[in-house]
Amino acid sequence: MGIVMINCPNTGRPISTGIDMDRSSFNRSPVFFSRTPCPMYRTTHEWFAKDAWVREEYDDKVTSASTTLQLT
């Protein structure tokens, strides 16, 4: 299971949409439009499914491992 993510249009940083979904289900979902509150700008970002992706649990572990390797 993962979380649907978008990039904040103001900062380019990834933010969570709060939608739990696995990558396979997300890829099979119809095109949709949604709104997500941005914790950084205290506003709402509007987005389409094509602008989003699913961050799976293991993605964080891979990112953490590669960050650790780069820092040492």
Secondary structure, DSSP 8 states (H G I E B T S, - for coil): -EEEEEE-TTT--EEEEEEEE-HHHHHHS---EEEEEETTTTEEEEEEGGG-EEEEHHHHHHHHHHHHHHH-
